[in-house]
Amino acid sequence: MNLKTGNITIAAALAAFACLGCASVQASGEQARDDMSEKTAARLANYEETGETVSCLNVTRIRSIDALDDKRFLVTATGGDYYLNETSGRCSGAGRFGNALQYTISGGSLCRNQIIDVIDSSTGMTVGACGLGSFEKLNKKPAQ
């Protein structure tokens, strides 16, 4: 994590998390399931939804945010907790390897409706932005 004038930048290192997964989408997400790539679905297959959602996560609990694609983020938190966040709209470029996510912290938490910027790591330019959805708690399935 790089601290930059109140912003936290988190690399969207997709390759490092290629084996992650979960078969979960928020209840309102039938349409979202239809536009989910096979790669994203495969990565999500190792998790199951709990139906529990929270509006905010304290940033001190967040270990990593992995952009599964341009609409879904897998959040790994302390204590072995996982959350799926489906953005309110497409977050252009979030799923592209090498891009980074950047957000401004207010009050120490990352919350629903907060705007996340997607930064092209090679140019430093903002290439996309989106509003976060609720954080759905996931349970990691046991290894088979």
C-alpha positions in Angstrom: 0.0 0.0 0.0 1.4 3.4 -1.0 0.2 6.4 1.1 -0.1 9.5 -1.0 -1.5 12.7 0.5 -4.5 10.9 2.1 -5.1 8.5 -0.8 -4.4 4.8 -0.7 -3.4 3.1 -3.9 -3.9 -0.6 -4.2 -2.5 -2.5 -7.2 -5.0 -4.6 -9.0 -2.6 -7.6 -9.2 -4.9 -10.1 -11.0 -2.2 -12.6 -11.8 -1.3 -13.0 -8.1 -4.9 -14.0 -7.3 -5.7 -16.2 -10.3 -6.8 -19.1 -8.1 -9.3 -17.0 -6.1 -13.1 -17.5 -6.7 -16.7 -17.4 -5.5 -20.1 -18.3 -7.0 -21.7 -15.2 -5.6 -23.4 -12.1 -6.8 -25.7 -9.8 -4.8 -29.3 -10.8 -4.9 -30.2 -8.1 -7.3 -27.5 -9.3 -9.7 -29.2 -11.7 -12.1 -28.2 -9.3 -14.9 -24.7 -9.1 -13.5 -24.4 -12.9 -13.6 -25.2 -12.8 -17.3 -22.3 -10.4 -18.0 -19.8 -12.1 -15.8 -16.9 -13.6 -17.7 -15.9 -17.2 -17.3 -12.6 -16.1 -15.8 -14.4 -14.1 -13.1 -16.9 -16.9 -12.4 -14.1 -19.4 -12.1 -12.2 -17.1 -9.6 -15.4 -16.7 -7.6 -16.2 -20.4 -7.4 -14.1 -20.9 -4.3 -16.5 -18.7 -2.2 -20.1 -18.9 -1.2 -22.4 -15.9 -0.4 -23.7 -15.4 3.1 -26.3 -12.9 2.4 -24.8 -10.6 5.0 -23.8 -7.1 3.8 -22.2 -4.2 5.4 -22.1 -0.6 4.1 -18.6 0.2 5.2 -15.3 -1.5 6.0 -12.7 0.1 8.2 -9.5 0.5 6.1 -7.3 -0.9 8.8 -9.1 -4.2 8.2 -8.5 -4.2 4.5 -5.5 -6.3 3.4 -6.1 -6.2 -0.3 -8.6 -5.3 -3.0 -8.5 -7.5 -6.1 -10.4 -6.2 -9.2 -11.9 -9.4 -10.6 -13.3 -7.4 -13.6 -14.5 -3.9 -14.3 -17.5 -4.4 -11.9 -16.5 -6.7 -9.1 -13.9 -6.4 -6.4 -12.8 -9.2 -4.0 -11.8 -7.6 -0.7 -9.6 -9.6 1.7 -9.8 -8.4 5.3 -8.0 -9.3 8.5 -9.2 -12.3 10.3 -9.7 -14.4 7.1 -12.8 -12.4 6.1 -13.7 -11.9 2.4 -16.2 -9.5 0.8 -17.5 -9.1 -2.7 -18.2 -5.5 -3.8 -20.2 -5.0 -7.0 -20.0 -1.4 -8.2 -23.0 0.6 -9.1 -21.7 0.9 -12.7 -18.8 -0.3 -14.8 -15.4 0.8 -13.5 -13.5 1.1 -16.7 -10.0 -0.5 -16.7 -10.2 -1.8 -13.1 -9.7 -5.4 -14.3 -6.8 -4.6 -16.6 -3.5 -6.0 -15.2 -1.2 -3.3 -14.0 -3.8 -0.7 -13.3 -4.3 0.5 -9.7 -7.3 1.5 -7.6 -7.2 4.8 -5.7 -9.6 6.3 -3.2 -9.7 9.0 -0.6 -10.4 8.0 2.9 -12.8 10.0 5.0 -13.6 8.8 8.5 -11.3 5.8 8.2 -13.8 3.6 6.3 -14.4 2.6 2.7 -18.2 2.8 2.2 -21.0 2.1 -0.3 -21.3 5.0 -2.9 -17.7 6.0 -2.3 -16.0 6.8 -5.6 -12.9 4.7 -6.6 -10.6 5.9 -9.4 -8.8 3.5 -11.7 -5.2 4.7 -12.4 -3.1 3.6 -15.4 0.1 2.7 -13.6 2.3 3.5 -16.6 1.0 7.1 -17.1 -0.5 8.0 -13.8 -3.7 9.1 -15.5 -7.2 8.3 -14.3 -8.8 5.9 -16.8 -12.0 5.1 -15.0 -14.1 5.7 -11.9 -17.1 4.1 -10.2 -19.2 4.1 -7.0 -18.9 1.2 -4.7 -21.8 -1.1 -3.7 -22.4 -2.8 -0.4 -19.8 -5.3 0.8 -21.2 -8.8 0.8 -19.5 -11.2 3.2 -18.3 -14.4 1.6 -17.2 -17.7 3.1 -14.2 -19.4 1.5 -15.1 -23.0 0.6 -12.8 -25.7 2.0 -10.1 -26.9 -0.4 -11.3 -30.1 -2.2 
